[in-house]
Amino acid sequence: MRRSPNPTRKISITIPHRIFSELEHHLSYTQSRSQYISAAIDEKLNGSDGFTIMEATTNQLMAALSSRDDVDKTLLALLLHILSK
């Protein structure tokens, strides 16, 4: 029997309901909660606090765009209108 070069270990954690709900909403049906949490812990331990564009929600991207200096007033007004919904 072959052993995995990086075996996994089952753990139990407690997180606030709000965070769990956000995680469930963020992940698709086919994505692994364990893989997502493992990657988040690995990034945090390795000093990477940010997330990639692909991980950002549409609202997060629009909020980031609205705070940029190169966004004109028309686009800013549209972004703020959409974010306020």
HTML snippet that shows the backbone in 3Dmol.js (N, CA, C, O; Angstrom):
<script src="https://3Dmol.org/build/3Dmol-min.js"></script>
<div id="view" style="width:600px;height:400px;position:relative"></div>
<script>
const pdb = `
ATOM      1  N   MET A   1       0.839  -1.178   0.000  1.00  0.00           N
ATOM      2  CA  MET A   1       0.000   0.000   0.000  1.00  0.00           C
ATOM      3  C   MET A   1       0.885   1.242   0.000  1.00  0.00           C
ATOM      4  O   MET A   1       1.814   1.355   0.800  1.00  0.00           O
ATOM      5  N   ARG A   2       0.581   2.184  -0.919  1.00  0.00           N
ATOM      6  CA  ARG A   2       1.366   3.418  -1.011  1.00  0.00           C
ATOM      7  C   ARG A   2       0.891   4.435   0.006  1.00  0.00           C
ATOM      8  O   ARG A   2      -0.302   4.546   0.287  1.00  0.00           O
ATOM      9  N   ARG A   3       1.834   5.168   0.547  1.00  0.00           N
ATOM     10  CA  ARG A   3       1.484   6.242   1.473  1.00  0.00           C
ATOM     11  C   ARG A   3       1.554   7.572   0.749  1.00  0.00           C
ATOM     12  O   ARG A   3       2.404   7.779  -0.117  1.00  0.00           O
ATOM     13  N   SER A   4       0.668   8.455   1.107  1.00  0.00           N
ATOM     14  CA  SER A   4       0.656   9.789   0.512  1.00  0.00           C
ATOM     15  C   SER A   4       1.879  10.566   0.990  1.00  0.00           C
ATOM     16  O   SER A   4       2.242  10.474   2.163  1.00  0.00           O
ATOM     17  N   PRO A   5       2.523  11.331   0.102  1.00  0.00           N
ATOM     18  CA  PRO A   5       3.662  12.144   0.531  1.00  0.00           C
ATOM     19  C   PRO A   5       3.224  13.284   1.455  1.00  0.00           C
ATOM     20  O   PRO A   5       4.043  13.855   2.176  1.00  0.00           O
ATOM     21  N   ASN A   6       1.940  13.607   1.428  1.00  0.00           N
ATOM     22  CA  ASN A   6       1.415  14.678   2.274  1.00  0.00           C
ATOM     23  C   ASN A   6       0.068  14.224   2.845  1.00  0.00           C
ATOM     24  O   ASN A   6      -0.986  14.658   2.380  1.00  0.00           O
ATOM     25  N   PRO A   7       0.109  13.338   3.866  1.00  0.00           N
ATOM     26  CA  PRO A   7      -1.140  12.791   4.392  1.00  0.00           C
ATOM     27  C   PRO A   7      -2.006  13.870   5.045  1.00  0.00           C
ATOM     28  O   PRO A   7      -1.503  14.894   5.507  1.00  0.00           O
ATOM     29  N   THR A   8      -3.294  13.625   5.073  1.00  0.00           N
ATOM     30  CA  THR A   8      -4.214  14.569   5.698  1.00  0.00           C
ATOM     31  C   THR A   8      -4.575  14.084   7.099  1.00  0.00           C
ATOM     32  O   THR A   8      -4.367  12.923   7.452  1.00  0.00           O
ATOM     33  N   ARG A   9      -5.116  14.998   7.876  1.00  0.00           N
ATOM     34  CA  ARG A   9      -5.549  14.671   9.236  1.00  0.00           C
ATOM     35  C   ARG A   9      -6.902  15.329   9.462  1.00  0.00           C
ATOM     36  O   ARG A   9      -7.089  16.509   9.166  1.00  0.00           O
ATOM     37  N   LYS A  10      -7.820  14.568   9.979  1.00  0.00           N
ATOM     38  CA  LYS A  10      -9.150  15.077  10.278  1.00  0.00           C
ATOM     39  C   LYS A  10      -9.105  15.866  11.580  1.00  0.00           C
ATOM     40  O   LYS A  10      -8.562  15.399  12.581  1.00  0.00           O
ATOM     41  N   ILE A  11      -9.684  17.076  11.559  1.00  0.00           N
ATOM     42  CA  ILE A  11      -9.778  17.895  12.774  1.00  0.00           C
ATOM     43  C   ILE A  11     -11.200  18.422  12.901  1.00  0.00           C
ATOM     44  O   ILE A  11     -11.984  18.371  11.954  1.00  0.00           O
ATOM     45  N   SER A  12     -11.510  18.916  14.060  1.00  0.00           N
ATOM     46  CA  SER A  12     -12.803  19.546  14.302  1.00  0.00           C
ATOM     47  C   SER A  12     -12.545  20.966  14.774  1.00  0.00           C
ATOM     48  O   SER A  12     -11.757  21.183  15.695  1.00  0.00           O
ATOM     49  N   ILE A  13     -13.210  21.941  14.144  1.00  0.00           N
ATOM     50  CA  ILE A  13     -13.050  23.329  14.557  1.00  0.00           C
ATOM     51  C   ILE A  13     -14.418  23.949  14.780  1.00  0.00           C
ATOM     52  O   ILE A  13     -15.428  23.435  14.300  1.00  0.00           O
ATOM     53  N   THR A  14     -14.443  25.040  15.499  1.00  0.00           N
ATOM     54  CA  THR A  14     -15.665  25.790  15.728  1.00  0.00           C
ATOM     55  C   THR A  14     -15.468  27.177  15.151  1.00  0.00           C
ATOM     56  O   THR A  14     -14.502  27.865  15.483  1.00  0.00           O
ATOM     57  N   ILE A  15     -16.396  27.591  14.277  1.00  0.00           N
ATOM     58  CA  ILE A  15     -16.339  28.923  13.685  1.00  0.00           C
ATOM     59  C   ILE A  15     -17.698  29.590  13.851  1.00  0.00           C
ATOM     60  O   ILE A  15     -18.712  28.907  13.992  1.00  0.00           O
ATOM     61  N   PRO A  16     -17.724  30.911  13.835  1.00  0.00           N
ATOM     62  CA  PRO A  16     -19.008  31.604  13.950  1.00  0.00           C
ATOM     63  C   PRO A  16     -19.934  31.243  12.783  1.00  0.00           C
ATOM     64  O   PRO A  16     -19.475  31.001  11.667  1.00  0.00           O
ATOM     65  N   HIS A  17     -21.221  31.211  13.051  1.00  0.00           N
ATOM     66  CA  HIS A  17     -22.223  30.858  12.043  1.00  0.00           C
ATOM     67  C   HIS A  17     -22.122  31.772  10.822  1.00  0.00           C
ATOM     68  O   HIS A  17     -22.280  31.313   9.691  1.00  0.00           O
ATOM     69  N   ARG A  18     -21.861  33.059  11.042  1.00  0.00           N
ATOM     70  CA  ARG A  18     -21.758  34.011   9.941  1.00  0.00           C
ATOM     71  C   ARG A  18     -20.659  33.618   8.970  1.00  0.00           C
ATOM     72  O   ARG A  18     -20.855  33.673   7.755  1.00  0.00           O
ATOM     73  N   ILE A  19     -19.502  33.221   9.492  1.00  0.00           N
ATOM     74  CA  ILE A  19     -18.379  32.826   8.640  1.00  0.00           C
ATOM     75  C   ILE A  19     -18.716  31.544   7.886  1.00  0.00           C
ATOM     76  O   ILE A  19     -18.414  31.416   6.699  1.00  0.00           O
ATOM     77  N   PHE A  20     -19.340  30.602   8.578  1.00  0.00           N
ATOM     78  CA  PHE A  20     -19.737  29.358   7.920  1.00  0.00           C
ATOM     79  C   PHE A  20     -20.718  29.633   6.780  1.00  0.00           C
ATOM     80  O   PHE A  20     -20.592  29.067   5.694  1.00  0.00           O
ATOM     81  N   SER A  21     -21.681  30.494   7.030  1.00  0.00           N
ATOM     82  CA  SER A  21     -22.665  30.830   5.999  1.00  0.00           C
ATOM     83  C   SER A  21     -22.000  31.489   4.802  1.00  0.00           C
ATOM     84  O   SER A  21     -22.322  31.168   3.657  1.00  0.00           O
ATOM     85  N   GLU A  22     -21.071  32.412   5.058  1.00  0.00           N
ATOM     86  CA  GLU A  22     -20.357  33.070   3.963  1.00  0.00           C
ATOM     87  C   GLU A  22     -19.540  32.067   3.161  1.00  0.00           C
ATOM     88  O   GLU A  22     -19.489  32.137   1.933  1.00  0.00           O
ATOM     89  N   LEU A  23     -18.903  31.137   3.858  1.00  0.00           N
ATOM     90  CA  LEU A  23     -18.115  30.114   3.183  1.00  0.00           C
ATOM     91  C   LEU A  23     -19.007  29.249   2.295  1.00  0.00           C
ATOM     92  O   LEU A  23     -18.661  28.982   1.144  1.00  0.00           O
ATOM     93  N   GLU A  24     -20.140  28.815   2.813  1.00  0.00           N
ATOM     94  CA  GLU A  24     -21.058  27.987   2.047  1.00  0.00           C
ATOM     95  C   GLU A  24     -21.580  28.734   0.818  1.00  0.00           C
ATOM     96  O   GLU A  24     -21.759  28.144  -0.248  1.00  0.00           O
ATOM     97  N   HIS A  25     -21.821  30.038   0.979  1.00  0.00           N
ATOM     98  CA  HIS A  25     -22.308  30.841  -0.139  1.00  0.00           C
ATOM     99  C   HIS A  25     -21.206  31.039  -1.182  1.00  0.00           C
ATOM    100  O   HIS A  25     -21.480  31.098  -2.381  1.00  0.00           O
ATOM    101  N   HIS A  26     -19.972  31.139  -0.722  1.00  0.00           N
ATOM    102  CA  HIS A  26     -18.824  31.398  -1.598  1.00  0.00           C
ATOM    103  C   HIS A  26     -18.439  30.181  -2.440  1.00  0.00           C
ATOM    104  O   HIS A  26     -18.071  30.326  -3.606  1.00  0.00           O
ATOM    105  N   LEU A  27     -18.520  29.007  -1.866  1.00  0.00           N
ATOM    106  CA  LEU A  27     -18.094  27.798  -2.563  1.00  0.00           C
ATOM    107  C   LEU A  27     -19.202  27.247  -3.460  1.00  0.00           C
ATOM    108  O   LEU A  27     -20.386  27.313  -3.129  1.00  0.00           O
ATOM    109  N   SER A  28     -18.791  26.709  -4.586  1.00  0.00           N
ATOM    110  CA  SER A  28     -19.761  26.037  -5.448  1.00  0.00           C
ATOM    111  C   SER A  28     -20.007  24.633  -4.901  1.00  0.00           C
ATOM    112  O   SER A  28     -19.322  24.179  -3.984  1.00  0.00           O
ATOM    113  N   TYR A  29     -20.990  23.961  -5.476  1.00  0.00           N
ATOM    114  CA  TYR A  29     -21.352  22.621  -5.016  1.00  0.00           C
ATOM    115  C   TYR A  29     -20.194  21.633  -5.165  1.00  0.00           C
ATOM    116  O   TYR A  29     -20.074  20.691  -4.382  1.00  0.00           O
ATOM    117  N   THR A  30     -19.348  21.850  -6.166  1.00  0.00           N
ATOM    118  CA  THR A  30     -18.265  20.905  -6.441  1.00  0.00           C
ATOM    119  C   THR A  30     -16.961  21.242  -5.730  1.00  0.00           C
ATOM    120  O   THR A  30     -16.021  20.447  -5.769  1.00  0.00           O
ATOM    121  N   GLN A  31     -16.881  22.400  -5.081  1.00  0.00           N
ATOM    122  CA  GLN A  31     -15.649  22.774  -4.394  1.00  0.00           C
ATOM    123  C   GLN A  31     -15.575  22.143  -3.011  1.00  0.00           C
ATOM    124  O   GLN A  31     -16.586  21.965  -2.332  1.00  0.00           O
ATOM    125  N   SER A  32     -14.362  21.813  -2.614  1.00  0.00           N
ATOM    126  CA  SER A  32     -14.135  21.175  -1.318  1.00  0.00           C
ATOM    127  C   SER A  32     -13.921  22.220  -0.227  1.00  0.00           C
ATOM    128  O   SER A  32     -13.030  23.064  -0.322  1.00  0.00           O
ATOM    129  N   ARG A  33     -14.754  22.149   0.810  1.00  0.00           N
ATOM    130  CA  ARG A  33     -14.595  23.040   1.958  1.00  0.00           C
ATOM    131  C   ARG A  33     -13.243  22.808   2.623  1.00  0.00           C
ATOM    132  O   ARG A  33     -12.566  23.763   3.002  1.00  0.00           O
ATOM    133  N   SER A  34     -12.850  21.552   2.766  1.00  0.00           N
ATOM    134  CA  SER A  34     -11.567  21.228   3.404  1.00  0.00           C
ATOM    135  C   SER A  34     -10.390  21.799   2.618  1.00  0.00           C
ATOM    136  O   SER A  34      -9.465  22.363   3.202  1.00  0.00           O
ATOM    137  N   GLN A  35     -10.425  21.652   1.288  1.00  0.00           N
ATOM    138  CA  GLN A  35      -9.335  22.193   0.475  1.00  0.00           C
ATOM    139  C   GLN A  35      -9.276  23.704   0.583  1.00  0.00           C
ATOM    140  O   GLN A  35      -8.188  24.274   0.667  1.00  0.00           O
ATOM    141  N   TYR A  36     -10.425  24.364   0.582  1.00  0.00           N
ATOM    142  CA  TYR A  36     -10.469  25.822   0.683  1.00  0.00           C
ATOM    143  C   TYR A  36      -9.880  26.292   2.016  1.00  0.00           C
ATOM    144  O   TYR A  36      -9.059  27.209   2.054  1.00  0.00           O
ATOM    145  N   ILE A  37     -10.307  25.654   3.105  1.00  0.00           N
ATOM    146  CA  ILE A  37      -9.811  26.044   4.436  1.00  0.00           C
ATOM    147  C   ILE A  37      -8.328  25.723   4.565  1.00  0.00           C
ATOM    148  O   ILE A  37      -7.581  26.518   5.136  1.00  0.00           O
ATOM    149  N   SER A  38      -7.882  24.581   4.049  1.00  0.00           N
ATOM    150  CA  SER A  38      -6.454  24.229   4.090  1.00  0.00           C
ATOM    151  C   SER A  38      -5.624  25.255   3.335  1.00  0.00           C
ATOM    152  O   SER A  38      -4.567  25.670   3.811  1.00  0.00           O
ATOM    153  N   ALA A  39      -6.092  25.669   2.161  1.00  0.00           N
ATOM    154  CA  ALA A  39      -5.370  26.668   1.369  1.00  0.00           C
ATOM    155  C   ALA A  39      -5.328  28.007   2.095  1.00  0.00           C
ATOM    156  O   ALA A  39      -4.308  28.695   2.063  1.00  0.00           O
ATOM    157  N   ALA A  40      -6.427  28.382   2.748  1.00  0.00           N
ATOM    158  CA  ALA A  40      -6.468  29.645   3.494  1.00  0.00           C
ATOM    159  C   ALA A  40      -5.483  29.623   4.667  1.00  0.00           C
ATOM    160  O   ALA A  40      -4.792  30.611   4.915  1.00  0.00           O
ATOM    161  N   ILE A  41      -5.420  28.511   5.380  1.00  0.00           N
ATOM    162  CA  ILE A  41      -4.481  28.383   6.498  1.00  0.00           C
ATOM    163  C   ILE A  41      -3.049  28.420   5.981  1.00  0.00           C
ATOM    164  O   ILE A  41      -2.194  29.086   6.565  1.00  0.00           O
ATOM    165  N   ASP A  42      -2.785  27.710   4.892  1.00  0.00           N
ATOM    166  CA  ASP A  42      -1.446  27.689   4.299  1.00  0.00           C
ATOM    167  C   ASP A  42      -1.016  29.089   3.875  1.00  0.00           C
ATOM    168  O   ASP A  42       0.120  29.487   4.131  1.00  0.00           O
ATOM    169  N   GLU A  43      -1.908  29.840   3.231  1.00  0.00           N
ATOM    170  CA  GLU A  43      -1.586  31.202   2.814  1.00  0.00           C
ATOM    171  C   GLU A  43      -1.298  32.084   4.015  1.00  0.00           C
ATOM    172  O   GLU A  43      -0.355  32.874   3.993  1.00  0.00           O
ATOM    173  N   LYS A  44      -2.094  31.959   5.053  1.00  0.00           N
ATOM    174  CA  LYS A  44      -1.901  32.765   6.267  1.00  0.00           C
ATOM    175  C   LYS A  44      -0.569  32.423   6.933  1.00  0.00           C
ATOM    176  O   LYS A  44       0.158  33.321   7.358  1.00  0.00           O
ATOM    177  N   LEU A  45      -0.245  31.136   7.027  1.00  0.00           N
ATOM    178  CA  LEU A  45       1.008  30.722   7.655  1.00  0.00           C
ATOM    179  C   LEU A  45       2.229  31.150   6.849  1.00  0.00           C
ATOM    180  O   LEU A  45       3.300  31.385   7.408  1.00  0.00           O
ATOM    181  N   ASN A  46       2.061  31.251   5.525  1.00  0.00           N
ATOM    182  CA  ASN A  46       3.171  31.651   4.664  1.00  0.00           C
ATOM    183  C   ASN A  46       3.206  33.155   4.412  1.00  0.00           C
ATOM    184  O   ASN A  46       3.963  33.623   3.561  1.00  0.00           O
ATOM    185  N   GLY A  47       2.395  33.914   5.143  1.00  0.00           N
ATOM    186  CA  GLY A  47       2.454  35.366   5.072  1.00  0.00           C
ATOM    187  C   GLY A  47       1.665  36.000   3.952  1.00  0.00           C
ATOM    188  O   GLY A  47       1.821  37.194   3.699  1.00  0.00           O
ATOM    189  N   SER A  48       0.832  35.252   3.280  1.00  0.00           N
ATOM    190  CA  SER A  48       0.024  35.805   2.195  1.00  0.00           C
ATOM    191  C   SER A  48      -1.374  36.060   2.720  1.00  0.00           C
ATOM    192  O   SER A  48      -2.193  35.144   2.795  1.00  0.00           O
ATOM    193  N   ASP A  49      -1.651  37.318   3.087  1.00  0.00           N
ATOM    194  CA  ASP A  49      -2.955  37.665   3.650  1.00  0.00           C
ATOM    195  C   ASP A  49      -3.986  38.018   2.584  1.00  0.00           C
ATOM    196  O   ASP A  49      -5.184  38.041   2.868  1.00  0.00           O
ATOM    197  N   GLY A  50      -3.536  38.292   1.363  1.00  0.00           N
ATOM    198  CA  GLY A  50      -4.454  38.713   0.320  1.00  0.00           C
ATOM    199  C   GLY A  50      -5.115  37.543  -0.365  1.00  0.00           C
ATOM    200  O   GLY A  50      -4.839  36.383  -0.059  1.00  0.00           O
ATOM    201  N   PHE A  51      -5.991  37.863  -1.293  1.00  0.00           N
ATOM    202  CA  PHE A  51      -6.627  36.839  -2.088  1.00  0.00           C
ATOM    203  C   PHE A  51      -6.468  37.216  -3.549  1.00  0.00           C
ATOM    204  O   PHE A  51      -6.145  38.358  -3.877  1.00  0.00           O
ATOM    205  N   THR A  52      -6.690  36.276  -4.395  1.00  0.00           N
ATOM    206  CA  THR A  52      -6.532  36.538  -5.814  1.00  0.00           C
ATOM    207  C   THR A  52      -7.823  37.124  -6.375  1.00  0.00           C
ATOM    208  O   THR A  52      -8.876  37.050  -5.743  1.00  0.00           O
ATOM    209  N   ILE A  53      -7.733  37.697  -7.547  1.00  0.00           N
ATOM    210  CA  ILE A  53      -8.901  38.262  -8.207  1.00  0.00           C
ATOM    211  C   ILE A  53      -9.956  37.191  -8.439  1.00  0.00           C
ATOM    212  O   ILE A  53     -11.153  37.452  -8.320  1.00  0.00           O
ATOM    213  N   MET A  54      -9.510  35.994  -8.767  1.00  0.00           N
ATOM    214  CA  MET A  54     -10.455  34.913  -9.033  1.00  0.00           C
ATOM    215  C   MET A  54     -11.264  34.534  -7.790  1.00  0.00           C
ATOM    216  O   MET A  54     -12.374  34.017  -7.914  1.00  0.00           O
ATOM    217  N   GLU A  55     -10.729  34.781  -6.609  1.00  0.00           N
ATOM    218  CA  GLU A  55     -11.430  34.451  -5.367  1.00  0.00           C
ATOM    219  C   GLU A  55     -12.374  35.557  -4.918  1.00  0.00           C
ATOM    220  O   GLU A  55     -13.242  35.327  -4.075  1.00  0.00           O
ATOM    221  N   ALA A  56     -12.215  36.751  -5.472  1.00  0.00           N
ATOM    222  CA  ALA A  56     -13.022  37.895  -5.061  1.00  0.00           C
ATOM    223  C   ALA A  56     -14.445  37.775  -5.595  1.00  0.00           C
ATOM    224  O   ALA A  56     -14.674  37.290  -6.703  1.00  0.00           O
ATOM    225  N   THR A  57     -15.385  38.224  -4.787  1.00  0.00           N
ATOM    226  CA  THR A  57     -16.761  38.288  -5.257  1.00  0.00           C
ATOM    227  C   THR A  57     -16.907  39.507  -6.162  1.00  0.00           C
ATOM    228  O   THR A  57     -16.053  40.395  -6.163  1.00  0.00           O
ATOM    229  N   THR A  58     -17.975  39.544  -6.920  1.00  0.00           N
ATOM    230  CA  THR A  58     -18.236  40.684  -7.801  1.00  0.00           C
ATOM    231  C   THR A  58     -18.340  41.969  -6.985  1.00  0.00           C
ATOM    232  O   THR A  58     -17.804  43.002  -7.387  1.00  0.00           O
ATOM    233  N   ASN A  59     -19.025  41.913  -5.843  1.00  0.00           N
ATOM    234  CA  ASN A  59     -19.134  43.106  -4.995  1.00  0.00           C
ATOM    235  C   ASN A  59     -17.777  43.555  -4.473  1.00  0.00           C
ATOM    236  O   ASN A  59     -17.525  44.757  -4.391  1.00  0.00           O
ATOM    237  N   GLN A  60     -16.899  42.628  -4.121  1.00  0.00           N
ATOM    238  CA  GLN A  60     -15.561  42.995  -3.660  1.00  0.00           C
ATOM    239  C   GLN A  60     -14.779  43.674  -4.776  1.00  0.00           C
ATOM    240  O   GLN A  60     -14.078  44.657  -4.540  1.00  0.00           O
ATOM    241  N   LEU A  61     -14.900  43.151  -5.988  1.00  0.00           N
ATOM    242  CA  LEU A  61     -14.207  43.760  -7.124  1.00  0.00           C
ATOM    243  C   LEU A  61     -14.736  45.164  -7.403  1.00  0.00           C
ATOM    244  O   LEU A  61     -13.960  46.089  -7.645  1.00  0.00           O
ATOM    245  N   MET A  62     -16.052  45.318  -7.369  1.00  0.00           N
ATOM    246  CA  MET A  62     -16.634  46.632  -7.630  1.00  0.00           C
ATOM    247  C   MET A  62     -16.268  47.621  -6.532  1.00  0.00           C
ATOM    248  O   MET A  62     -16.024  48.793  -6.819  1.00  0.00           O
ATOM    249  N   ALA A  63     -16.224  47.170  -5.280  1.00  0.00           N
ATOM    250  CA  ALA A  63     -15.821  48.051  -4.184  1.00  0.00           C
ATOM    251  C   ALA A  63     -14.366  48.479  -4.344  1.00  0.00           C
ATOM    252  O   ALA A  63     -14.026  49.633  -4.084  1.00  0.00           O
ATOM    253  N   ALA A  64     -13.512  47.561  -4.769  1.00  0.00           N
ATOM    254  CA  ALA A  64     -12.109  47.900  -4.997  1.00  0.00           C
ATOM    255  C   ALA A  64     -11.982  48.901  -6.142  1.00  0.00           C
ATOM    256  O   ALA A  64     -11.201  49.848  -6.056  1.00  0.00           O
ATOM    257  N   LEU A  65     -12.743  48.695  -7.207  1.00  0.00           N
ATOM    258  CA  LEU A  65     -12.718  49.631  -8.336  1.00  0.00           C
ATOM    259  C   LEU A  65     -13.170  51.025  -7.914  1.00  0.00           C
ATOM    260  O   LEU A  65     -12.599  52.022  -8.355  1.00  0.00           O
ATOM    261  N   SER A  66     -14.191  51.098  -7.064  1.00  0.00           N
ATOM    262  CA  SER A  66     -14.716  52.404  -6.664  1.00  0.00           C
ATOM    263  C   SER A  66     -13.734  53.206  -5.832  1.00  0.00           C
ATOM    264  O   SER A  66     -13.891  54.420  -5.705  1.00  0.00           O
ATOM    265  N   SER A  67     -12.724  52.560  -5.262  1.00  0.00           N
ATOM    266  CA  SER A  67     -11.756  53.284  -4.446  1.00  0.00           C
ATOM    267  C   SER A  67     -10.488  53.660  -5.217  1.00  0.00           C
ATOM    268  O   SER A  67      -9.572  54.253  -4.648  1.00  0.00           O
ATOM    269  N   ARG A  68     -10.432  53.320  -6.505  1.00  0.00           N
ATOM    270  CA  ARG A  68      -9.264  53.647  -7.331  1.00  0.00           C
ATOM    271  C   ARG A  68      -9.313  55.094  -7.793  1.00  0.00           C
ATOM    272  O   ARG A  68     -10.388  55.655  -8.002  1.00  0.00           O
ATOM    273  N   ASP A  69      -8.140  55.691  -7.949  1.00  0.00           N
ATOM    274  CA  ASP A  69      -8.044  57.079  -8.399  1.00  0.00           C
ATOM    275  C   ASP A  69      -8.345  57.248  -9.883  1.00  0.00           C
ATOM    276  O   ASP A  69      -8.738  58.334 -10.309  1.00  0.00           O
ATOM    277  N   ASP A  70      -8.168  56.198 -10.675  1.00  0.00           N
ATOM    278  CA  ASP A  70      -8.351  56.318 -12.124  1.00  0.00           C
ATOM    279  C   ASP A  70      -9.775  56.008 -12.599  1.00  0.00           C
ATOM    280  O   ASP A  70      -9.999  55.854 -13.800  1.00  0.00           O
ATOM    281  N   VAL A  71     -10.734  55.916 -11.681  1.00  0.00           N
ATOM    282  CA  VAL A  71     -12.127  55.680 -12.037  1.00  0.00           C
ATOM    283  C   VAL A  71     -12.818  57.035 -12.177  1.00  0.00           C
ATOM    284  O   VAL A  71     -12.815  57.840 -11.245  1.00  0.00           O
ATOM    285  N   ASP A  72     -13.415  57.285 -13.360  1.00  0.00           N
ATOM    286  CA  ASP A  72     -14.068  58.582 -13.567  1.00  0.00           C
ATOM    287  C   ASP A  72     -15.384  58.659 -12.798  1.00  0.00           C
ATOM    288  O   ASP A  72     -15.874  57.652 -12.286  1.00  0.00           O
ATOM    289  N   LYS A  73     -15.946  59.853 -12.722  1.00  0.00           N
ATOM    290  CA  LYS A  73     -17.139  60.092 -11.903  1.00  0.00           C
ATOM    291  C   LYS A  73     -18.344  59.287 -12.372  1.00  0.00           C
ATOM    292  O   LYS A  73     -19.143  58.840 -11.549  1.00  0.00           O
ATOM    293  N   THR A  74     -18.487  59.095 -13.681  1.00  0.00           N
ATOM    294  CA  THR A  74     -19.623  58.334 -14.205  1.00  0.00           C
ATOM    295  C   THR A  74     -19.543  56.873 -13.774  1.00  0.00           C
ATOM    296  O   THR A  74     -20.529  56.310 -13.298  1.00  0.00           O
ATOM    297  N   LEU A  75     -18.379  56.262 -13.936  1.00  0.00           N
ATOM    298  CA  LEU A  75     -18.206  54.872 -13.524  1.00  0.00           C
ATOM    299  C   LEU A  75     -18.359  54.740 -12.014  1.00  0.00           C
ATOM    300  O   LEU A  75     -18.965  53.784 -11.529  1.00  0.00           O
ATOM    301  N   LEU A  76     -17.810  55.703 -11.271  1.00  0.00           N
ATOM    302  CA  LEU A  76     -17.932  55.670  -9.812  1.00  0.00           C
ATOM    303  C   LEU A  76     -19.405  55.721  -9.400  1.00  0.00           C
ATOM    304  O   LEU A  76     -19.827  54.979  -8.513  1.00  0.00           O
ATOM    305  N   ALA A  77     -20.181  56.589 -10.037  1.00  0.00           N
ATOM    306  CA  ALA A  77     -21.607  56.700  -9.706  1.00  0.00           C
ATOM    307  C   ALA A  77     -22.322  55.382 -10.003  1.00  0.00           C
ATOM    308  O   ALA A  77     -23.157  54.938  -9.215  1.00  0.00           O
ATOM    309  N   LEU A  78     -21.999  54.756 -11.137  1.00  0.00           N
ATOM    310  CA  LEU A  78     -22.617  53.467 -11.466  1.00  0.00           C
ATOM    311  C   LEU A  78     -22.238  52.383 -10.470  1.00  0.00           C
ATOM    312  O   LEU A  78     -23.092  51.615 -10.025  1.00  0.00           O
ATOM    313  N   LEU A  79     -20.957  52.319 -10.119  1.00  0.00           N
ATOM    314  CA  LEU A  79     -20.506  51.306  -9.153  1.00  0.00           C
ATOM    315  C   LEU A  79     -21.193  51.489  -7.808  1.00  0.00           C
ATOM    316  O   LEU A  79     -21.663  50.521  -7.212  1.00  0.00           O
ATOM    317  N   LEU A  80     -21.251  52.721  -7.330  1.00  0.00           N
ATOM    318  CA  LEU A  80     -21.873  52.986  -6.033  1.00  0.00           C
ATOM    319  C   LEU A  80     -23.369  52.683  -6.078  1.00  0.00           C
ATOM    320  O   LEU A  80     -23.929  52.198  -5.095  1.00  0.00           O
ATOM    321  N   HIS A  81     -24.012  52.960  -7.191  1.00  0.00           N
ATOM    322  CA  HIS A  81     -25.432  52.642  -7.327  1.00  0.00           C
ATOM    323  C   HIS A  81     -25.652  51.128  -7.254  1.00  0.00           C
ATOM    324  O   HIS A  81     -26.558  50.660  -6.564  1.00  0.00           O
ATOM    325  N   ILE A  82     -24.835  50.381  -7.955  1.00  0.00           N
ATOM    326  CA  ILE A  82     -24.967  48.923  -7.958  1.00  0.00           C
ATOM    327  C   ILE A  82     -24.642  48.343  -6.578  1.00  0.00           C
ATOM    328  O   ILE A  82     -25.322  47.428  -6.114  1.00  0.00           O
ATOM    329  N   LEU A  83     -23.616  48.869  -5.930  1.00  0.00           N
ATOM    330  CA  LEU A  83     -23.224  48.354  -4.616  1.00  0.00           C
ATOM    331  C   LEU A  83     -24.279  48.663  -3.552  1.00  0.00           C
ATOM    332  O   LEU A  83     -24.382  47.948  -2.555  1.00  0.00           O
ATOM    333  N   SER A  84     -25.040  49.694  -3.752  1.00  0.00           N
ATOM    334  CA  SER A  84     -26.042  50.072  -2.743  1.00  0.00           C
ATOM    335  C   SER A  84     -27.284  49.186  -2.757  1.00  0.00           C
ATOM    336  O   SER A  84     -28.122  49.267  -1.858  1.00  0.00           O
ATOM    337  N   LYS A  85     -27.401  48.337  -3.786  1.00  0.00           N
ATOM    338  CA  LYS A  85     -28.569  47.438  -3.887  1.00  0.00           C
ATOM    339  C   LYS A  85     -28.450  46.277  -2.953  1.00  0.00           C
ATOM    340  O   LYS A  85     -29.340  45.427  -2.908  1.00  0.00           O
TER     341      LYS A  85
END
`;
const viewer = $3Dmol.createViewer("view");
viewer.addModel(pdb, "pdb");
viewer.setStyle({}, {cartoon: {color: "spectrum"}});
viewer.zoomTo();
viewer.render();
</script>
